[in-house]
Amino acid sequence: MSKAVSDVVIVGGGISGLSIAWSLVQRNVSVTVLERAQVGDGASNASAGMLAPLAEANRPGPFLQLGIASLRYTRRLWRR
Ligand SMILES: Cc1cc2nc3c(=O)[nH]c(=O)nc-3n(C[C@H](O)[C@H](O)[C@H](O)COP(=O)(O)OP(=O)(O)OC[C@H]3O[C@@H](n4cnc5c(N)ncnc54)[C@H](O)[C@@H]3O)c2cc1C
């Protein structure tokens, strides 16, 4: 019997683990994702992916700038 071997094993099938897995597969890296429950049923099931920098930061500063930069970056990814 042959054993499947992956280059990378990721523990956790939330948005983080699945995003990393997807990114690695795009680079022809073989990946196994281990999930103890249901994929996407952790915190990602609550509200992952919504970037609302003006709602999260209560004053100008580096945190707000980071949120705005993240939102810009995400919008560029969606246009691809
Ligand atoms: C109520 C709430 C509101 C939120 N609102 C926002 C928002 O507005 N905007 C935003 O950007 N983010 C928000 N977040 C945060 C966001 O949801 C999380 O930062 C993000 O989903 C984390 O993703 P993750 O993949 O790291 O974790 P998770 O989605 O929790 O995935 C981790 C996975 O790992 C699995 N796991 C854990 N341990 C093991 C193990 N030992 N073996 C196998 N599998 C394991 C779990 O079962 C789970 O499926 C919110 C979170 C909550 C709870």
The ligand as a MOL file (V3000), in Angstrom:
LIG
                    3D

  0  0  0     0  0            999 V3000
M  V30 BEGIN CTAB
M  V30 COUNTS 53 58 0 0 0
M  V30 BEGIN ATOM
M  V30 1 C -18.0670 37.0570 16.6190 0
M  V30 2 C -16.8780 37.3060 15.7210 0
M  V30 3 C -16.9020 38.4130 14.8610 0
M  V30 4 C -15.8230 38.6490 14.0240 0
M  V30 5 N -15.8640 39.7220 13.1820 0
M  V30 6 C -14.8920 39.9220 12.2830 0
M  V30 7 C -14.9740 40.9690 11.3000 0
M  V30 8 O -15.9140 41.7460 11.2600 0
M  V30 9 N -13.9660 41.1160 10.4020 0
M  V30 10 C -12.8980 40.2670 10.4220 0
M  V30 11 O -12.0250 40.4320 9.5610 0
M  V30 12 N -12.7800 39.3010 11.3460 0
M  V30 13 C -13.7460 39.0990 12.2640 0
M  V30 14 N -13.6260 38.1190 13.2050 0
M  V30 15 C -12.3540 37.4100 13.2980 0
M  V30 16 C -12.2610 36.3400 12.2550 0
M  V30 17 O -13.4510 35.5860 12.2360 0
M  V30 18 C -11.0550 35.4670 12.6200 0
M  V30 19 O -9.8950 36.2660 12.7940 0
M  V30 20 C -10.7500 34.4480 11.5470 0
M  V30 21 O -11.9080 33.7990 11.1040 0
M  V30 22 C -9.7520 33.4480 12.1040 0
M  V30 23 O -9.5880 32.4670 11.1270 0
M  V30 24 P -8.7200 31.2030 11.4540 0
M  V30 25 O -8.6900 30.3480 10.2240 0
M  V30 26 O -7.4250 31.6370 12.0330 0
M  V30 27 O -9.4960 30.4770 12.6460 0
M  V30 28 P -10.7960 29.5490 12.5750 0
M  V30 29 O -11.7810 29.9500 11.5520 0
M  V30 30 O -11.2820 29.4290 13.9800 0
M  V30 31 O -10.2060 28.1580 12.0860 0
M  V30 32 C -9.4160 27.3570 12.9080 0
M  V30 33 C -9.7940 25.9330 12.6050 0
M  V30 34 O -8.8230 25.0790 13.2140 0
M  V30 35 C -9.5070 23.9450 13.7090 0
M  V30 36 N -8.6460 23.3790 14.7440 0
M  V30 37 C -8.2710 23.9510 15.9020 0
M  V30 38 N -7.4550 23.1430 16.5750 0
M  V30 39 C -7.3060 22.0260 15.8210 0
M  V30 40 C -6.5910 20.8280 15.9880 0
M  V30 41 N -5.8310 20.6080 17.0770 0
M  V30 42 N -6.6610 19.8980 15.0130 0
M  V30 43 C -7.3990 20.1110 13.9110 0
M  V30 44 N -8.1110 21.2290 13.6840 0
M  V30 45 C -8.0700 22.1900 14.6380 0
M  V30 46 C -10.8350 24.4600 14.2130 0
M  V30 47 O -11.8020 23.4400 14.2680 0
M  V30 48 C -11.1570 25.5180 13.1550 0
M  V30 49 O -11.9620 25.0060 12.0970 0
M  V30 50 C -14.6770 37.8070 14.0560 0
M  V30 51 C -14.6580 36.6980 14.9110 0
M  V30 52 C -15.7450 36.4420 15.7400 0
M  V30 53 C -15.7120 35.2210 16.6510 0
M  V30 END ATOM
M  V30 BEGIN BOND
M  V30 1 1 1 2
M  V30 2 1 2 3
M  V30 3 2 2 52
M  V30 4 2 3 4
M  V30 5 1 4 5
M  V30 6 1 4 50
M  V30 7 2 5 6
M  V30 8 1 6 7
M  V30 9 1 6 13
M  V30 10 2 7 8
M  V30 11 1 7 9
M  V30 12 1 9 10
M  V30 13 2 10 11
M  V30 14 1 10 12
M  V30 15 2 12 13
M  V30 16 1 13 14
M  V30 17 1 14 15
M  V30 18 1 14 50
M  V30 19 1 15 16
M  V30 20 1 16 17
M  V30 21 1 16 18
M  V30 22 1 18 19
M  V30 23 1 18 20
M  V30 24 1 20 21
M  V30 25 1 20 22
M  V30 26 1 22 23
M  V30 27 1 23 24
M  V30 28 2 24 25
M  V30 29 1 24 26
M  V30 30 1 24 27
M  V30 31 1 27 28
M  V30 32 2 28 29
M  V30 33 1 28 30
M  V30 34 1 28 31
M  V30 35 1 31 32
M  V30 36 1 32 33
M  V30 37 1 33 34
M  V30 38 1 33 48
M  V30 39 1 34 35
M  V30 40 1 35 36
M  V30 41 1 35 46
M  V30 42 1 36 37
M  V30 43 1 36 45
M  V30 44 2 37 38
M  V30 45 1 38 39
M  V30 46 1 39 40
M  V30 47 2 39 45
M  V30 48 1 40 41
M  V30 49 2 40 42
M  V30 50 1 42 43
M  V30 51 2 43 44
M  V30 52 1 44 45
M  V30 53 1 46 47
M  V30 54 1 46 48
M  V30 55 1 48 49
M  V30 56 2 50 51
M  V30 57 1 51 52
M  V30 58 1 52 53
M  V30 END BOND
M  V30 END CTAB
M  END
